[in-house]
């Protein structure tokens, strides 16, 4: 009620609404923002996790002989666990051969890359009666992947391959590069089946415990930075190997990218005359990079259940021999580590060739030297 004599105060409708409107608890728009922000962050975090999980997961392999997969073109055997190994035969017929050799191919290769068979002189094949069996390692070419592969399982695969093809109670094994590394597994797990073994520029695992740390550090840092990272990830975080070698921010493994700089001048001169796997290049990794190249890195540079330098002589009575062949100018398998292995294992016949690199067995006449030394005990290096 207005005081006597005072004029009544006018109140606008807008003012009345403002006075009668109740304030909302929580502070208006700022409250709305603070309530939504945590939800947005949670959604973003979940989305990032989903993206990360998808990025590190390799695609399903395209298994040979399955719907949508590459066709079967090679002879294959069926292994104890249902997997298949594809193989190729060279030289004398196996039932007539005097010497039977299983050849283990290297990284980014397949059964067609049987360099020993390809470079061996026809006269030596005939004179000595040599049979060479090469095969696609698991995940390569037309051999089924082995998600549980270890140095032991691949050695047992080789033993079963030899048995199914009737190579006899003992056979020779030769491995090149990453295949040379696999020969260590044969010496560990199937020495009783071997008549002899040759490791040609075998890839070395920097984490074998018997190496002095100063030596492995020196050799490790001789690699390109991207290769240091590639093997480090394969060893410490194998679940990131696929992502690391397929992401676009940093360079992947030089060997996967086929960077020519990983080869020494001596190697490049040899490769200029003998280009690698031109005709069958697509077949090598046709089932997927992860089950071939990436898995090779994970096994080769992973945590091994044994150290090759702890091995004992598999031929204590001289009934066979083990040879290690190394080029001084090898950028991929450091000579300083091979020399240390030869010192630790004096029962290995060590052959070091000056002016040679990682393509050592492709050089003129070297494959003949390797085979003669292994089969006949003739050291012509």
Secondary structure by P-SEA (a helix, b strand, c coil): cccccccbbbbcaaaaaaaaccccccccaaaaaaaaaaaaaaaaaaaaaaaaaaaacccccccccccccccccbbbbbccccbbbbbcccccccccccbbbbbbbccccccccccccccccaaaaaaabbbbbbbbccccccccccccccaaaaaaaaaaaaaaacccccbbbbbccaaaaaaaaaaccccccccbbbbcccccccccccccaaaaaaaaacccaaaaaaaaaacccccaaaaaacccccccccccccccccccaaaaaaaaacccccccccccccccccccaaaaaaaaccccccccccccccccccccbbbbbbbcccccccaaaaaaaaaaccccbbbbbcccccccccccaaaaaaaaaaacccccc
